[in-house]
Amino acid sequence: MPLDPSLKARAEHNERFFKYVSAKHDEFADWAVVAAFYVAVRYVDAYFQSERGDRPVDHIERNRWVATSPKTAMIFRKYRELYQQARTARYELSTFSERDVQRLVSNQLIPIKTHLLRQ
């Protein structure tokens, strides 16, 4: 089933922002982590809007849906790691390197996006 077009467009919009801030290398690596997470959020929302006709109202509900839905449970660990790293970047003021961002994209974001686009 194709992803909800308006939410998929928002995910692509967030991806463009992610590419912009991540091009600034280490200077904005913390924001690149947050942006990468919000790319995943919008792909997840687009998937659930298409699959269920609804989307989660907050992060708690979104985490639960991803963890318990048969077609998304296998990406939950990757999604949760991206979620936790984004929280760390925003609320714990941790620093990230360009390499950290690349690792999160390769190990979490790309597999999440790929999986959802194949559903």
NORRADA-V329326 format. One record per pair of residues at least 24 apart in sequence whose C-alpha atoms are under 10 Angstrom apart, sorted by the first residue. I is the first residue (numbers start at 0). GAP is how many residues later the second one is. Records with the same first field share a line. If there is no record, write none. Layout:
BEGIN
I=GAP + GAP
END
This chain:
BEGIN
0=46 + 49 + 50 + 115 + 116 + 117 + 118
1=44 + 45 + 48 + 49 + 114 + 115 + 116 + 117
2=40 + 41 + 42 + 43 + 44 + 45 + 46 + 47 + 48 + 113 + 114 + 115 + 116
3=39 + 41 + 42 + 43 + 44 + 45 + 46 + 47 + 49
4=41 + 42 + 44 + 45
5=36 + 40 + 43
6=34 + 35 + 36 + 37 + 38 + 39 + 40 + 42 + 43
7=31 + 34 + 35 + 36 + 37 + 38 + 39 + 109
8=33 + 34 + 37
9=28 + 29 + 31 + 32 + 33 + 35 + 36
10=25 + 27 + 28 + 29 + 30 + 31 + 32 + 33 + 34 + 35 + 102
11=27 + 30 + 31
12=26 + 29
13=24 + 25 + 26 + 27 + 28 + 29
14=24 + 25 + 27
21=76 + 79 + 80
22=75
23=74
24=71 + 72 + 73 + 74 + 76
25=69 + 70 + 71 + 72 + 73 + 74 + 75
26=68 + 69 + 70 + 71
27=67 + 68 + 69 + 70
28=60 + 66 + 67 + 68 + 69 + 70 + 71 + 72 + 73
29=55 + 56 + 58 + 59 + 60 + 63 + 64 + 65 + 66 + 67 + 68 + 70 + 71
30=55 + 58 + 59 + 64 + 65 + 70
31=54 + 57 + 64 + 65 + 66 + 68 + 69 + 70 + 73
32=49 + 50 + 52 + 53 + 54 + 55 + 56 + 57 + 63 + 64 + 65 + 67 + 68 + 69 + 71 + 72
33=48 + 49 + 50 + 51 + 52 + 53 + 54 + 55 + 56 + 67
34=51
35=46 + 47 + 49 + 50 + 65 + 68 + 69 + 72 + 73 + 74
36=42 + 43 + 44 + 45 + 46 + 47 + 48 + 49 + 50 + 67 + 68 + 71 + 72
37=44 + 45 + 48 + 71
38=70 + 73 + 74
39=39 + 42 + 43 + 68 + 69 + 70 + 71 + 72 + 73 + 76
40=38 + 41 + 42 + 71 + 72
41=71
42=66 + 69 + 70 + 71 + 72 + 73 + 74
43=28 + 35 + 68 + 69 + 72 + 73
45=70 + 71
46=25 + 69 + 70 + 72
47=24 + 68
50=68
58=24
70=44 + 45 + 48
71=40 + 43 + 44 + 47
73=38 + 41
74=33 + 34 + 36 + 37 + 38 + 40 + 41
75=32 + 36
76=31 + 35
77=26 + 29 + 30 + 31 + 32 + 33 + 34
78=29 + 30 + 32 + 33
79=28
80=26 + 27 + 28
81=25 + 26 + 27 + 30
82=25
END
